[in-house]
Amino acid sequence: MKHQSNNKTRSATPGSRDRRGPRKVLYARKLEEAERLFGDLREMSDKGVPIIVEGREDDKAIRSLNVNGTIHCLKALGESRFSFVDKLTSTNEVILLTDFDREGRELRLWLYDELTRRRIKAEDKLWRRIRGLAKSEIHAVEELPSFLKTVRSRALAAS
């Protein structure tokens, strides 16, 4: 006896896989989380919390995500890390948004330690959440707009 399955009448129940498009469901969840993360970033920036990125391309990428607040580029002026951090002494809190590669991770840790030592709150939860969401799909902040575009198109694509 041959078993026939009718996927059109099968509904996805909590805990079951949507057999019509499990990847679409995955990307829909990714899109929802990405929009929440970038919304949180915009909100914090609008409240006056500056963002630290590595370079000018990262600044452009963040701006293209409709973030309008202050963005400081660590490598843009060619100054030392210590000189850069010295300029942040009037700030109480910053958002760290370095690249997701080895150098960016090391830089984030150094900035976190140095800023914390100077009693400046170094917010890196958004960095960790974005990195967790994007995993191996991106390695740099400048790739965030294309990542978001890809996730959006995959989430909305017909399965």
C-alpha positions in Angstrom: 0.0 0.0 0.0 1.4 3.3 -1.1 1.2 6.2 1.4 0.2 9.5 -0.2 0.8 12.8 1.6 -1.1 15.9 0.8 1.1 18.9 1.9 -1.6 21.4 1.0 -3.8 20.2 3.8 -1.1 19.7 6.3 -0.7 22.6 8.7 2.3 23.5 10.7 1.6 23.0 14.4 3.9 24.3 17.1 7.0 22.2 17.2 6.5 20.7 13.8 8.4 21.6 10.7 6.6 23.5 7.9 7.3 21.0 5.1 6.4 23.5 2.4 9.3 25.9 3.2 11.3 25.3 6.3 14.0 27.6 5.0 11.5 30.3 4.4 10.3 30.0 8.0 13.9 30.2 9.2 14.6 33.4 7.2 11.3 34.9 8.3 12.4 34.5 11.9 15.9 35.8 11.0 14.3 38.9 9.4 12.1 39.5 12.4 15.1 39.3 14.7 17.3 41.5 12.4 14.6 44.2 12.2 14.3 44.1 16.0 18.1 44.4 16.4 18.4 47.3 14.0 15.4 48.9 15.6 17.1 48.7 19.0 20.3 50.2 17.4 18.3 53.1 15.9 16.5 53.7 19.2 19.7 53.8 21.3 21.4 56.0 18.7 18.4 58.4 18.7 18.6 58.6 22.5 22.2 60.0 22.1 24.3 56.8 22.6 27.2 57.1 20.1 28.3 54.1 18.0 31.9 53.0 17.5 32.7 51.4 14.2 36.1 50.6 12.6 36.0 52.7 9.4 34.1 54.9 7.0 32.5 52.1 5.1 31.0 50.8 8.3 29.7 54.3 9.0 28.0 54.3 5.6 26.5 50.9 6.1 25.0 51.9 9.5 23.6 55.1 8.0 22.0 53.1 5.2 20.1 51.2 8.0 18.5 54.6 8.9 20.7 55.1 12.0 21.0 58.9 12.4 23.0 59.4 15.6 26.6 60.0 16.3 29.0 57.4 14.8 32.7 57.4 15.6 35.1 55.7 13.2 38.1 54.3 15.0 40.4 53.9 12.1 39.3 56.9 10.0 41.8 59.4 11.2 44.8 57.1 11.7 45.2 58.0 15.3 46.1 55.6 18.1 43.5 53.6 19.9 44.3 55.5 23.1 43.9 58.9 21.5 40.6 57.8 20.0 39.3 56.7 23.4 40.6 59.8 25.1 38.2 61.8 22.9 35.2 59.9 24.4 35.7 61.0 28.0 32.6 63.2 27.9 30.5 60.2 27.0 28.8 57.9 29.6 27.9 55.1 27.2 28.8 53.8 23.7 27.7 51.0 21.4 30.6 48.8 20.2 30.0 47.7 16.6 33.3 46.4 15.3 33.7 43.8 12.5 33.0 40.1 13.3 36.3 38.8 12.1 39.3 38.0 14.5 40.6 41.5 14.3 37.2 43.0 15.0 36.6 40.7 17.9 39.9 41.6 19.5 39.3 45.3 18.9 35.9 45.0 20.6 37.4 43.3 23.6 40.1 45.9 23.9 37.6 48.8 23.6 35.3 47.1 26.1 38.1 46.8 28.7 39.6 50.2 28.1 36.2 52.0 28.1 35.1 50.1 31.2 38.3 51.0 32.9 37.5 54.7 32.2 34.0 54.2 33.6 32.3 54.5 30.2 29.6 51.8 29.6 30.6 49.8 26.6 27.4 48.2 25.2 28.3 45.1 23.2 25.1 43.1 23.5 23.9 44.3 20.1 27.2 43.2 18.5 26.9 39.8 20.1 23.3 39.4 19.0 24.0 40.5 15.4 27.0 38.2 15.3 24.8 35.3 16.5 22.1 36.0 14.0 24.5 36.4 11.0 26.9 33.6 12.1 29.2 32.9 9.2 27.2 34.8 6.6 29.0 38.1 7.2 32.4 39.2 8.6 32.2 43.0 8.6 29.8 45.7 9.6 29.8 47.1 6.1 28.1 43.8 5.0 25.0 44.4 7.2 22.8 46.1 4.6 23.4 43.3 2.0 22.8 40.7 4.8 19.5 42.4 5.6 18.5 42.6 2.0 19.3 38.9 1.5 17.4 37.8 4.6 14.4 39.9 3.5 14.3 38.4 0.0 14.7 34.9 1.2 12.0 35.4 3.8 9.6 36.8 1.3 10.4 34.4 -1.6 7.8 31.9 -2.7 8.7 28.3 -1.6 
